[in-house]
């Protein structure tokens, strides 16, 4: 059970160093990763490989993660936006339309997270797309940066709680192979479960708006809609970097592009790329070749450079100074992301998934106790792993355990996906946390406790209520 104890040590070290000793989260994440390294060095890794090689590979893979790039790219994009009037014009336009509503930008961020999640299904991409506009808007409306980042990161899980995410297909594929249920049986329960999760988030927003005394934008501070549209219509182009990758990866345009390029066809044999990596012989889709979370910040930066060119430096020395001023924001975010993914990779080498599968297989209890126990275990697994990895590792076993306790398979599967959807709101390793914090330019640790109390634990509760039938699906 070295992987399980390493996970406990990882989380424990981070909490103690950050919460008890009041040190920054970057240091805490490094020490947490070193604790996992100690388990690898003294206990070995699965397969009898070299622990040092596993540690090196874990760090290298973490540095190559697209979320690592995206987190830093969003920090730079956010900094550039503050140097130009582009976003100010867009926010003026949004305030003209919705500023009279109390908490309008917070509600917008939540509903947009549900809509985008139902389309894109990737937690970090949901956070990136929604947060790019709504986080600065919330901050401008008087919402604290840490709360703005919390709301956006807390909505990331809706990509898993609606059909038809890759996480859902990973789970139902395993269940269908075992004869537990057919794939189409989960569609209706999961759609209704997703609506319950969105409903909870809207109730939470109602509470947060009043608790934090978020008021409507005063009429004196709202520009008439017609005037703001005339002066700031070009700012609407900020939605283009979100829409273009989305249209190229999903829907009829993506299908046509995939057919024309041959992306959707099965490869007859493995293909070796220029960088030495090999693509196995399998079918690919447009989301496999065009990454939302990579291209959204890239296109956003290009557009900001174009629209805000009159307000940005025009010399090499000026850009050097600009980048230097943005550098401190990269430090904590970058170190934290790399340490989090490094620990996740190394925990996999320590056999965490198989060990937790053994724990799940041995559970025997009444339905409500099983729902709570399995929910807690899956939420714990989702701390270092993605929802997809969690479902691949223990999803079918978790559903089988709930079915054994008398819970219908489609409902059990929906509940398990709800549990796994907490990945985005599970400190300290959830990728959406760092994307949202990068956009808000806030210390990620300030979102940890709110995410746990407002999103992670309540969504766990929603999953349990769905499993026991208290919330019908």
C-alpha positions as CSV (number, residue, x, y, z in Angstrom):
1,X,0.0,0.0,0.0
2,X,2.9,2.3,-0.6
3,X,1.0,4.4,-3.1
4,X,-1.8,5.1,-0.7
5,X,0.5,6.1,2.1
6,X,2.5,8.2,-0.3
7,X,-0.8,10.0,-1.2
8,X,-1.5,10.6,2.5
9,X,2.0,12.0,3.0
10,X,1.8,14.2,-0.1
11,X,-1.4,15.9,1.1
12,X,-0.3,16.0,4.7
13,X,3.0,17.6,4.1
14,X,1.4,20.3,1.9
15,X,-1.2,21.1,4.5
16,X,1.3,21.3,7.4
17,X,3.9,23.4,5.5
18,X,1.3,25.8,4.1
19,X,-1.4,26.0,6.8
20,X,0.6,25.4,10.0
21,X,4.0,27.0,9.1
22,X,2.4,29.6,6.8
23,X,4.9,29.1,4.0
24,X,3.9,29.6,0.4
25,X,2.2,26.9,-1.7
26,X,5.2,26.6,-4.1
27,X,7.5,25.4,-1.2
28,X,4.7,23.2,0.1
29,X,4.2,21.4,-3.2
30,X,7.9,20.8,-3.6
31,X,8.2,19.2,-0.2
32,X,5.0,17.2,-0.9
33,X,6.6,15.9,-4.1
34,X,9.9,15.1,-2.2
35,X,7.8,13.1,0.3
36,X,6.4,11.0,-2.5
37,X,10.0,10.6,-3.9
38,X,11.1,9.2,-0.5
39,X,8.5,6.4,-0.8
40,X,9.8,5.6,-4.3
41,X,13.5,5.6,-3.2
42,X,13.0,3.5,-0.1
43,X,10.1,1.3,-1.2
44,X,10.7,1.0,-5.0
45,X,8.3,1.5,-7.8
46,X,6.0,-1.0,-9.6
47,X,7.7,-3.3,-12.1
48,X,11.0,-3.1,-10.3
49,X,12.3,-0.2,-12.3
50,X,14.8,2.4,-11.2
51,X,13.2,4.9,-8.7
52,X,15.5,7.6,-9.9
53,X,14.5,7.1,-13.5
54,X,10.8,7.1,-12.4
55,X,11.3,10.4,-10.6
56,X,13.1,12.0,-13.5
57,X,10.4,10.8,-15.9
58,X,7.7,12.1,-13.6
59,X,9.2,15.6,-13.6
60,X,9.9,15.6,-17.3
61,X,6.3,14.6,-18.1
62,X,5.0,17.3,-15.8
63,X,7.1,19.9,-17.5
64,X,5.7,18.8,-20.9
65,X,2.0,18.9,-19.7
66,X,-0.1,21.2,-21.7
67,X,-1.7,22.5,-18.5
68,X,1.7,23.7,-17.4
69,X,2.0,25.7,-20.6
70,X,-1.6,26.9,-20.4
71,X,-1.3,28.1,-16.7
72,X,1.8,30.2,-17.5
73,X,0.3,31.5,-20.8
74,X,-2.8,32.7,-19.0
75,X,-0.7,34.5,-16.5
76,X,1.0,36.4,-19.3
77,X,-2.3,36.9,-21.2
78,X,-3.9,38.4,-18.1
79,X,-0.9,40.7,-17.5
80,X,-1.1,41.9,-21.1
81,X,-4.8,42.6,-20.8
82,X,-4.2,44.9,-17.9
83,X,-1.8,47.0,-20.0
84,X,-4.4,47.6,-22.7
85,X,-8.0,49.0,-22.7
86,X,-9.3,46.0,-24.6
87,X,-10.8,44.1,-21.7
88,X,-12.0,47.4,-20.1
89,X,-14.2,48.0,-23.1
90,X,-15.6,44.5,-23.1
91,X,-16.4,44.8,-19.4
92,X,-18.1,48.1,-19.9
93,X,-20.2,46.4,-22.6
94,X,-21.1,43.5,-20.3
95,X,-21.9,45.8,-17.4
96,X,-24.2,47.8,-19.7
97,X,-26.1,44.6,-20.4
98,X,-26.0,42.8,-17.1
99,X,-24.5,45.2,-14.6
100,X,-27.9,46.0,-13.1
101,X,-28.2,42.4,-11.8
102,X,-26.8,41.7,-8.4
103,X,-24.0,39.3,-8.9
104,X,-24.6,39.2,-12.6
105,X,-21.0,38.3,-13.6
106,X,-20.9,35.5,-11.0
107,X,-24.2,33.9,-12.3
108,X,-22.9,34.3,-15.8
109,X,-19.6,32.5,-15.0
110,X,-21.6,29.6,-13.4
111,X,-24.1,29.2,-16.2
112,X,-21.4,29.6,-18.9
113,X,-19.4,26.9,-17.1
114,X,-22.3,24.5,-17.4
115,X,-22.9,25.4,-21.1
116,X,-19.3,25.1,-22.0
117,X,-18.8,22.0,-19.9
118,X,-21.6,20.3,-21.7
119,X,-19.8,21.0,-25.0
120,X,-16.0,20.8,-24.2
121,X,-16.0,18.4,-21.2
122,X,-12.4,19.2,-20.3
123,X,-12.1,20.9,-16.9
124,X,-9.1,23.0,-17.5
125,X,-10.5,24.1,-20.9
126,X,-13.8,25.1,-19.3
127,X,-12.0,27.2,-16.8
128,X,-9.8,28.8,-19.4
129,X,-12.6,29.7,-21.8
130,X,-15.1,30.9,-19.1
131,X,-12.5,32.5,-16.9
132,X,-10.7,34.5,-19.6
133,X,-13.7,36.9,-19.7
134,X,-15.6,36.4,-16.4
135,X,-12.7,36.5,-13.9
136,X,-11.6,40.1,-14.9
137,X,-15.3,41.1,-15.1
138,X,-16.0,39.8,-11.6
139,X,-12.9,41.6,-10.3
140,X,-14.0,44.8,-11.9
141,X,-17.5,44.4,-10.3
142,X,-16.0,44.3,-6.8
143,X,-15.6,40.5,-6.4
144,X,-12.4,39.5,-4.6
145,X,-9.8,37.9,-6.9
146,X,-9.7,34.7,-4.9
147,X,-13.5,34.3,-5.0
148,X,-13.6,34.9,-8.7
149,X,-11.0,32.2,-9.2
150,X,-12.9,29.9,-6.9
151,X,-16.2,30.3,-8.8
152,X,-14.6,29.6,-12.1
153,X,-12.5,26.6,-11.0
154,X,-15.5,25.3,-9.1
155,X,-17.4,25.1,-12.3
156,X,-14.8,23.0,-14.1
157,X,-16.3,19.7,-13.0
158,X,-19.4,20.3,-15.0
159,X,-17.5,19.0,-18.0
160,X,-17.7,15.6,-16.4
161,X,-21.2,15.8,-15.0
162,X,-22.9,16.1,-18.5
163,X,-22.9,13.6,-21.3
164,X,-20.9,12.8,-23.5
165,X,-17.4,13.3,-22.0
166,X,-14.4,11.1,-22.6
167,X,-14.6,10.3,-18.9
168,X,-18.1,8.9,-19.3
169,X,-17.1,6.7,-22.2
170,X,-14.1,5.4,-20.3
171,X,-16.4,4.4,-17.4
172,X,-19.3,2.9,-19.5
173,X,-16.8,1.1,-21.8
174,X,-15.5,-0.8,-18.8
175,X,-19.0,-1.4,-17.4
176,X,-20.3,-2.7,-20.8
177,X,-17.3,-5.0,-21.1
178,X,-18.2,-6.5,-17.7
179,X,-21.9,-6.8,-18.6
180,X,-22.9,-4.5,-15.8
181,X,-24.9,-2.0,-18.0
182,X,-25.2,-0.8,-21.6
183,X,-23.6,2.5,-22.6
184,X,-26.9,4.3,-23.5
185,X,-28.4,3.6,-20.1
186,X,-26.3,6.3,-18.4
187,X,-27.3,9.3,-20.7
188,X,-30.5,10.3,-19.0
189,X,-29.3,9.8,-15.4
190,X,-26.1,11.7,-16.0
191,X,-27.9,14.6,-17.8
192,X,-30.2,15.0,-14.8
193,X,-27.3,14.5,-12.3
194,X,-25.5,17.3,-14.2
195,X,-28.5,19.6,-13.8
196,X,-28.6,18.9,-10.1
197,X,-25.0,19.9,-9.9
198,X,-25.6,23.1,-11.9
199,X,-28.6,23.8,-9.7
200,X,-26.5,23.5,-6.5
201,X,-23.9,25.9,-8.0
202,X,-26.6,28.5,-8.7
203,X,-27.9,28.2,-5.2
204,X,-24.3,28.6,-4.0
205,X,-23.9,31.8,-6.1
206,X,-27.1,33.2,-4.6
207,X,-25.6,32.6,-1.1
208,X,-22.1,34.0,-2.1
209,X,-23.5,37.1,-3.6
210,X,-25.3,38.0,-0.4
211,X,-22.6,36.8,2.0
212,X,-19.9,38.9,0.2
213,X,-22.4,41.8,-0.3
214,X,-21.9,41.9,-4.1
215,X,-24.1,44.8,-5.3
216,X,-25.2,45.7,-8.8
217,X,-23.1,48.2,-10.7
218,X,-24.5,51.6,-9.9
219,X,-26.4,53.4,-12.8
220,X,-23.8,56.2,-12.7
221,X,-21.0,53.7,-13.4
222,X,-22.9,52.0,-16.2
223,X,-22.4,53.3,-19.7
224,X,-25.6,53.2,-21.9
225,X,-25.5,50.0,-24.0
226,X,-25.6,51.8,-27.3
227,X,-22.6,54.0,-26.5
228,X,-20.6,51.1,-25.0
229,X,-21.3,49.1,-28.1
230,X,-20.2,51.9,-30.5
231,X,-16.9,52.5,-28.6
232,X,-16.1,48.9,-27.6
233,X,-17.5,46.5,-30.3
234,X,-14.0,45.4,-31.2
235,X,-13.6,44.0,-27.7
236,X,-16.2,41.3,-28.7
237,X,-13.4,39.8,-30.8
238,X,-12.0,38.4,-27.5
239,X,-14.6,35.7,-27.8
240,X,-13.1,34.6,-31.2
241,X,-10.0,32.8,-29.6
242,X,-12.6,30.7,-27.6
243,X,-14.9,30.0,-30.5
244,X,-12.4,29.1,-33.2
245,X,-10.7,26.2,-31.4
246,X,-14.2,25.0,-30.2
247,X,-15.6,25.1,-33.8
248,X,-12.6,23.3,-35.1
249,X,-12.8,20.4,-32.6
250,X,-16.6,19.9,-32.2
251,X,-19.6,20.0,-34.4
252,X,-20.1,19.9,-38.2
253,X,-17.1,22.0,-39.1
254,X,-14.9,19.7,-37.1
255,X,-16.4,16.7,-38.8
256,X,-15.7,18.2,-42.3
257,X,-12.2,19.2,-41.3
258,X,-11.5,15.7,-39.9
259,X,-12.8,14.0,-43.0
260,X,-10.8,16.2,-45.3
261,X,-7.6,15.8,-43.3
262,X,-8.0,12.1,-42.6
263,X,-7.8,12.7,-38.8
264,X,-10.9,10.6,-38.2
265,X,-9.5,7.5,-40.0
266,X,-7.8,4.7,-38.2
267,X,-4.1,4.8,-38.8
268,X,-2.9,1.6,-40.5
269,X,0.4,1.5,-38.6
270,X,2.1,3.5,-35.9
271,X,3.4,6.9,-37.1
272,X,6.7,8.3,-35.8
273,X,6.7,12.1,-35.3
274,X,9.7,14.5,-35.8
275,X,10.2,14.8,-32.1
276,X,10.7,11.0,-31.7
277,X,7.3,10.2,-30.2
278,X,5.2,7.5,-31.9
279,X,1.4,7.7,-32.5
280,X,-0.1,4.2,-32.1
281,X,-2.3,2.7,-34.8
282,X,-5.8,4.0,-33.6
283,X,-8.5,6.4,-34.6
284,X,-8.1,10.1,-33.7
285,X,-10.6,12.9,-33.5
286,X,-10.1,16.6,-33.9
287,X,-9.8,17.3,-30.1
288,X,-6.8,15.0,-30.2
289,X,-4.9,17.3,-32.6
290,X,-6.2,20.7,-31.6
291,X,-6.0,21.3,-27.9
292,X,-8.5,23.9,-26.5
293,X,-6.4,24.7,-23.4
294,X,-3.3,25.3,-25.5
295,X,-4.8,27.3,-28.3
296,X,-7.2,29.5,-26.4
297,X,-4.4,31.4,-24.5
298,X,-2.2,31.5,-27.6
299,X,-4.9,33.0,-29.8
300,X,-5.9,35.3,-27.0
301,X,-2.4,36.7,-26.6
302,X,-2.1,37.2,-30.4
303,X,-5.4,39.1,-30.5
304,X,-4.5,41.2,-27.5
305,X,-1.2,42.1,-29.2
306,X,-3.2,43.1,-32.3
307,X,-6.0,45.1,-30.6
308,X,-3.8,46.7,-27.9
309,X,-0.7,47.4,-30.0
310,X,-0.9,51.2,-29.5
311,X,-0.6,50.6,-25.7
312,X,2.1,48.0,-25.7
313,X,5.9,48.5,-25.9
314,X,7.5,49.0,-29.3
315,X,11.1,48.3,-28.5
316,X,13.0,45.2,-27.3
317,X,14.0,47.0,-24.0
318,X,10.3,47.9,-23.4
319,X,9.2,44.3,-23.9
320,X,12.1,43.1,-21.6
321,X,10.8,45.3,-18.9
322,X,7.2,44.2,-19.4
323,X,8.1,40.5,-19.2
324,X,10.3,41.2,-16.1
325,X,7.4,42.8,-14.4
326,X,5.2,39.8,-15.2
327,X,7.9,37.2,-14.1
328,X,7.0,37.1,-10.3
329,X,3.5,35.9,-11.2
330,X,5.0,32.9,-13.1
331,X,7.0,31.6,-10.1
332,X,4.5,30.1,-7.7
333,X,2.0,29.1,-10.5
334,X,4.7,27.3,-12.5
335,X,6.4,25.5,-9.6
336,X,3.1,24.4,-8.1
337,X,1.8,23.0,-11.4
338,X,5.0,21.1,-12.1
339,X,5.2,19.7,-8.6
340,X,1.5,18.6,-8.6
341,X,1.8,16.7,-11.9
342,X,5.2,15.3,-11.0
343,X,3.7,13.8,-7.8
344,X,0.7,12.5,-9.7
345,X,3.0,10.7,-12.2
346,X,5.1,9.2,-9.5
347,X,2.1,8.1,-7.5
348,X,1.0,6.2,-10.5
349,X,4.4,4.4,-10.6
350,X,3.9,3.5,-7.0
351,X,0.8,1.6,-7.9
352,X,-1.8,3.9,-6.3
353,X,-4.6,2.9,-8.7
354,X,-4.3,-0.8,-8.2
355,X,-4.0,-0.4,-4.4
356,X,-7.1,1.7,-4.3
357,X,-8.9,-0.8,-6.5
358,X,-8.1,-3.5,-3.9
359,X,-9.6,-1.3,-1.2
360,X,-12.8,-0.7,-3.1
361,X,-13.2,-4.4,-3.9
362,X,-13.1,-5.3,-0.3
363,X,-15.8,-2.9,0.8
364,X,-19.1,-4.4,2.2
365,X,-21.8,-2.2,3.7
366,X,-25.3,-0.8,3.3
367,X,-26.0,1.4,0.3
368,X,-25.8,4.8,2.0
369,X,-22.5,3.9,3.8
370,X,-21.1,2.5,0.5
371,X,-22.0,5.6,-1.3
372,X,-20.3,7.8,1.2
373,X,-17.2,5.5,1.5
374,X,-16.8,5.2,-2.3
375,X,-17.4,8.9,-2.8
376,X,-14.7,9.8,-0.3
377,X,-12.2,7.4,-1.9
378,X,-12.9,8.6,-5.4
379,X,-12.6,12.3,-4.3
380,X,-9.3,11.4,-2.7
381,X,-8.1,9.7,-5.9
382,X,-9.1,12.7,-8.0
383,X,-6.7,14.9,-5.9
384,X,-3.6,13.7,-7.8
385,X,-5.4,12.2,-10.9
386,X,-7.7,13.5,-13.6
387,X,-11.3,12.4,-13.7
388,X,-10.5,10.3,-16.7
389,X,-7.6,8.6,-15.1
390,X,-9.7,8.0,-11.9
391,X,-12.4,6.3,-14.0
392,X,-9.9,4.2,-15.9
393,X,-8.3,3.1,-12.7
394,X,-11.2,2.4,-10.3
395,X,-14.5,3.5,-12.0
396,X,-15.9,0.1,-12.9
397,X,-14.9,-1.4,-9.6
398,X,-16.6,1.5,-7.7
399,X,-19.8,1.1,-9.7
400,X,-19.8,-2.7,-9.2
401,X,-19.4,-2.1,-5.4
402,X,-22.5,0.2,-5.4
403,X,-24.5,-2.2,-7.5
404,X,-23.6,-4.9,-5.0
405,X,-25.1,-2.7,-2.3
406,X,-28.5,-2.5,-4.2
407,X,-28.0,0.7,-6.2
408,X,-29.1,0.4,-9.9
409,X,-26.1,0.5,-12.2
410,X,-27.0,3.6,-14.3
411,X,-27.6,5.6,-11.1
412,X,-24.4,4.2,-9.5
413,X,-22.4,5.2,-12.6
414,X,-23.8,8.7,-12.6
415,X,-23.0,9.1,-8.9
416,X,-19.4,7.9,-9.5
417,X,-18.9,10.4,-12.3
418,X,-20.2,13.1,-10.0
419,X,-17.6,12.1,-7.4
420,X,-14.9,12.2,-10.0
421,X,-16.0,15.6,-11.2
422,X,-14.5,17.1,-8.1
423,X,-11.0,16.9,-9.7
424,X,-11.1,20.6,-10.6
425,X,-12.0,21.6,-7.1
426,X,-9.6,19.3,-5.3
427,X,-6.6,21.1,-3.8
428,X,-3.7,21.0,-4.2
429,X,-3.5,19.2,-7.6
430,X,-6.5,20.3,-9.6
431,X,-5.3,21.8,-12.9
432,X,-8.3,24.2,-13.2
433,X,-7.3,25.8,-9.9
434,X,-4.0,27.0,-11.4
435,X,-5.6,28.1,-14.6
436,X,-8.1,30.2,-12.7
437,X,-5.5,31.5,-10.3
438,X,-3.3,32.5,-13.2
439,X,-6.1,34.5,-14.9
440,X,-7.1,36.1,-11.6
441,X,-3.4,36.7,-10.7
442,X,-4.0,35.4,-7.2
443,X,-2.1,33.0,-4.9
444,X,-3.7,29.5,-5.6
445,X,-3.7,28.7,-1.9
446,X,-6.3,31.3,-1.2
447,X,-8.8,29.3,-3.2
448,X,-8.1,25.9,-1.5
449,X,-10.4,26.2,1.5
450,X,-13.3,27.9,-0.4
451,X,-13.1,25.2,-3.1
452,X,-13.2,22.4,-0.5
453,X,-16.1,23.9,1.5
454,X,-18.2,25.4,-1.4
455,X,-17.6,22.8,-4.2
456,X,-15.7,19.7,-3.4
457,X,-17.5,18.4,-0.3
458,X,-21.0,19.6,-1.4
459,X,-20.7,18.0,-4.8
460,X,-19.6,14.8,-3.0
461,X,-22.9,15.2,-1.0
462,X,-24.9,15.6,-4.2
463,X,-23.4,12.4,-5.6
464,X,-24.3,10.5,-2.4
465,X,-27.9,11.8,-2.5
466,X,-28.1,10.8,-6.1
467,X,-26.8,7.3,-5.3
468,X,-29.3,6.7,-2.5
469,X,-32.2,8.1,-4.5
470,X,-32.8,11.3,-2.5
471,X,-32.2,13.3,-5.7
472,X,-34.1,11.5,-8.5
473,X,-32.4,10.9,-11.8
